[in-house]
């Protein structure tokens, strides 16, 4: 018996809001993927969220697996975070001066994270990575950066590049407005390719300031790297006097309190954070050893500043979030919940013999419409598979399940997802997959 396509949900109010938004903002949005260009229909305008659920302007309710692209590890409208924010709003929103809340959040992080000695708060993950790159260049007195195709590190000029052709290439700009001279300082190679990285260091000896990688690449699919490869990165950077930067904007406080550094048991030179660290408020941070952080102004010559850095309301939200995350049972419970959910999805897919894989780490998962047992490089993702994701995405929206509006985006499970939420979601995912693959 064929699966029946569900009727499309009403998007009338969201549609009108979108048309109005297009008169205000480029493409009607303030971040490109929100425009729903990679899936069917117009974007939903969200009005509220609570626990694992969100509601749009038309009153449609969804179980949310986007979680604001990862920050909401405790779910929407968490009581502790909300009360912490409300308690501090009465004291003022911003001072442009130090507050004890900055000390409290820094102490909470540093006391429970052996991979960094000092930290600097900023206002976004992009800003954190941009600052980390500047620190690496300032410390090493070198200019070139190595990044990997398929890793996204925010939209700063030196990192908004893609691979050229050949084993070792200068990056090519992936956005108008990025000078070629900037891109020429960024070398882009494939993930999981030791030969390419070795060649980079041979060709550009004593010119490379740092190699940067997402803790687990999760901005372009979920490209799980082996522990051996990550340790190779650590070894080759040390051998060549370059720094290793872990971009943990997604994986920091998601894989565990100490993120991918602990997951891979490796000591990066600089680590960047964002998303979860702010509990839903705009916060980023970067941290490193005392020696490296001594290079940052006002102690050192590497300048970085921010009017809203250490914003007290964001600090309060971060403290409330991380106070929960540091509890011993938090990650084992959340990760076990995710593992069970993914195992049930995989079991159903196996019984149907569908050509789709679910890759997962901690509380992150990703649907890959592929028969490959491993996908570790960006070029192993089949572009045509995104058409299948579009069908699944539309069907799930119509059934009250919200995933990110792109097949390259990962899904997140929060501590607010209940057993009932996940059982309902599984049922609808099964039906959506049946629809995708029906004859």
N, C-alpha and C positions, 0 to 999 in steps of 0.2 A: 504494500500500500504506500503510495507516494505521500510525502509530507505536504501539508497544505500551507501555502504562503499566507501569512497573517495580513490583515488590513493595515495600511500605513497609519501611524498615529497622527493626530492633528498637530500641525506646526504653524497654524494660522497666526497666532500672536508672536511666536518666535520669528516667523517670516516677515511680519510687519516691522518688528524691531530691527531685523537684519537690514531691510531696505533702508530704514532710517539711518542705521549705523553706517551704511556705505556712503552717506553724505557727510559723515564726520571723519571716518577713519579709512586708510588705504585698505581696500578689500572688505571693509566693514568690521575689521577686527584689530586687536592690539597685539596679536601674535599669530603668525601665518597659519599654523596647523588648525587653529580654531575655525577657519573658514569652511571646513568640511569639503575641501577641493578633492580629497582622495577617497571620499565615500559618497553615498547617495544623499541627495536632499540638501536643505539649508541647515546651518548650525542651530542648535538648540540654545536658547537663552535661559540660563539657570537662575532660579529665584531663591532657592534655599537648599540646605543640606542638613541632614541629621543622621548621625551614626554612619551606616553604609548606604544611605539613600539620598538621592537628590530629586528635586522637582523643578520642572521647567515652567516657562511663562504660560503654557497651555494647560498646566495642571497635571501633566504626565509625570508619573513616578518611576524612578529607575533604581536598581541596585547598581552601585557605582564601583567599577574596577579601574577607573582612571585616577581617582583620589587626588585631583588637582595636579596630575602628572607626578605623583609620588610623595609629596610632603605629608599627606594626611594619614600617617601610619596608625593614628588613633581614631580615624574616622572624622566625619564632619561634626562640627559644633560640639566638640568634646567638652564636658562640663568643667574639668580642671583648667583647661586652657582658657575657656571663655571667662571663668571667674577670675583667673589671674590677669587677663587683659582688662576686664572691667575694674578690678581693684586698682590698677595702675593708671587707667585713663584719667581718673580724677586728679592725679598729680601733675598732669600735663602730657602732651604728646611727643615733644622733642625739645631738647635743650642745647644741642651742639656742644655739650660738655660731658665729662665723665659722670656715670651713675654707678651705684653699688650693684645694680642688676647686671652690668657687664662683668663685674668681678665674680658674681655668683654663677653666671652661666659658664664663664671661662673655667672656674674652679671645678664645676660639675664635669665639664668635658675633660680637662687635663688630668684630674685625679683618676679618671676611669679610662684613660687612653694613653698607653705607654709609647705610642708612636710619634708623639709631638711634645715639645717642651713649652712652647709658647704659641699663641694664636692671635690673629688680628681679625676682628669682625668687619664685614662690609655689607652691602645691601643686596647682593645677588650672586648666584653661582658664576655668571659671566664675569663679574667684577673680581671674584675670588681667583679665577683662573688667569685672567689678565694680569693680576697683581703677582701671582705665582710665577708667571713667565718673566715678568720684569725682574723679580727677585733672582731667578735663575741666571738671567743674563748679567745682572749686576754683580752677582757673587762670582761667576766663572769668568767674567770679562770676555764672553763669547756671544755670538749673535744668533746662530742657527738653532732651530727647534725641529725635532723629529716628532711627527704625529702619525696616526694610523688611519687609513681609509676605513670609514665606518664608525669612527669615534667622533662625537660632537662635544665641543668644549665651550659652547657659548658663541656669541657673535662678534667677538673682538677681531680686528682686522687680521692679525697675524695668524689666527687659527681658523678663519673662515675660508679654508682652502680645500681643494680636492686633489686627488692623485692625477699626475700626468701619465704619460705612457713610458713603459720601461720598468726595470727592476728598482732602480733608485731614481727618483724624479724630484725636481723642484715642484712645489705645489702650484696649482693653477687656481686662480681666484674663482670662488663659487658664488660670488655676489658682485654685482656692479658696485663701484665705489671703493673697492679694495685695490690699492696700487699694486702693480706687478712687483715693485721693489719690496713690498711687504711680504708678498707671497714667496718671493725668492729666498727669503730667510727661513721658510718652512719647508722641510723635506717630508714627503708623504709616501709611506710604504704600506704594504698589506700587513694585516695582523697575522700572527702565527707563521712568520717567515723569518727564520733565523739567518738565512743566507742574505736576505735583503738588508737586515739591520747590520750585519757584519760588514757588508759592502758600503753602507752609509758611513760607518766610522772609518773605514779605510780611505774612502774617497774624500771625506771632509775632516780629516784628522785635525784635532785641536781647534775645530771651529764650532762644535756642537755644545750648546749650553745645557740642553736637557732633552730627554725623551718623555713625552706625556702620553698617558693612556688612561682611559676610564677604568676605574677599579674593576668592574666587569662591564664591558661595552654593552650598553642598554639603551642607546638612543637611536639605533638603526638595527632593530631586531635585538635579540639577546645572544651575543656572540661569546659564548663561554670559552675562555682560554684555559689551557692546562697550567697546573702549578709549575711544571718544568719550564714552560715558556716564560712565565712571569719571573721566575728566578733567573732565567737567562737574561732578561732585561736588566735585572738588578746587577748581575755580574758584569755585563758588557759596559754598562754606564760607568760603574766604578773603575773598571780597567782603563777607561778612556777619559776620566776626569769630568764626566758629564753628570748631571743630576737626573734622578728619576722622580717624575711628578705623577702622583695618583690623583686623577680627577674623580673625587668621590661625592660629587654633587648628588648623584642618585644613590650610590651604594653606601655612602656614609650614614651610619645609624639605621640602615635598612638591612644589610647582611648580618649585622650585629652592632654593638655599641662602638666597636673599633673598626667596623667596616671591612673593606676588602684587604686592608693591610693585615688584619688578623686572619681573615679567611684564607689568604695565601701564605701567611706566616712570612711576610717580607717587610723590610723597613724602607719605605720610600724616603726621599729627601724632603719633599714638600707634599702636603696633602691639602686638597681643596674640598670644601663642604658647601652645602646649600640645602634647599628643600626642607627636609625633616628638621634641620637645626632650628628653623623658625616656627615650627608648629602651625604653619599656614600663613605666617607673616613673612614679608620679604627680608630674608637674611642670607648672607653667605659668610664664609670664613676661609682663611688659609692658615696652616700651621706647619711648623718645622722645628728643627733643633734650636737650641739657644744660639749657637754659632751663626746659623743662617738668619734667624729672626733679628739678630743684632745688626743686620744690614739695612733693616727697615727704618725709615725716618720716624721719629726724630733721633733715634740712636745711630742710624747709619745713613748712607748716601742714596739708598733706593727710595724714591718718594712715592707715597701712596696716601690718599686722604679721602674723606667722605663726609658730607654734611650730616647724613642720617646714619652713618656707621655707629653700631651699638645703640640703635634706637631703643628707648626704654620699654616701649610696648612690645616690640619684637623680642627683646630679651626676656620679658616676662612670659611670653608665649613659649619661647624656647626652653626656659627653665621648667615650666609645667610639663612640657612634652618629655624632655630628657629625664626628668625625675621618675616618670613612669617607665621609660625604656631601660633604665639602669637596674630595675628590679630583676633578680636572678631568673625568674620564670618567664619573663616577657618573651624573649626571642625563641626559646625552645617551644613555647606554646604556639606562637604565631607561625613559626616555620613548620611545625608539625601539622597545623591546620592546612597550610598551603600545600604541603606534600600530599596529604590525603585527598584534597580537592583535585590536584593535578593527576594523581594516580587513578582516580575514578574517571576522569576525562580520557586519559590514555587507554584505560581498559575498554571503554566504549569504542574508541577509535579503532582499537585492535580487533574487536569483535566484528566491526564493519569493514575492516581492511581499508580504511580511508587513507589517502596519501597526504596526511597532515601529521606534524610532530608538535609536541608541546615541550619547549625547553624551559627550565625553571632553576632558580637559585633562591634560597631563603624564601621571601614572600613576593618574589617577582616571577612572572611567567609570560610566555610569548607563544602565540600560534604561528607556526611556519607551514604554509601549504607546500610541502616538499616531501620527497621520499628519502632525503639525505639523513643519515643517522647523526651527523654532526654538521653544524653550520658555524664556522669560526672566522670567516672572512666576509666582507660586505658583498663581494662579487659572487658568493655562493647563494645569495638570496635571489630567487627568480622573480623578475619584475612582473611577469604575467600572473604570478600567484596573487598579486594584489587585487586582481579582479574577483577572485574567490573570497578574499577578505571583505570586499565591498558588499557582496551578497550576504555574508554572515553578519556583518555589522548592521545592515539595514534590518534584517530579520530579528536580530537581538534587540535593537532599539524598539521595534514594534512590539516586542514581548517584555519590555521593561528592564532590559539589561544594557548598561552603558559601558562601552569600551572607548578608548581613544579613537579619534576619527582618522586613523591611518594604520595600515597593516604593518608598518615598520615600528609602531609603538608597542611597548610592553604593557602588561596588566599588573595591578598591584592588589594584594589583599591586606586589609587593615585589621586591627584588633577589634574593630566594631562589626566586622562581618560575622553574623551569627550562623549557627548550624543551619537554621531555616533559610537564611539568605543564600547560602551556598548550595543547599539542596534545590532550591528554586532555580538558581542560576544554572546548575548542571542540567536540569531537565530541559531548560530552554536552549542551552548550548548544544545538547544532543539533537534537538529538533532542528536547530539552525544548520548544523552540519549535515543532517539528513537532506535538508533542502538544497544545500550547496552541491552535494554529490549525487542527487537523484538523477536518474536517467532522463 
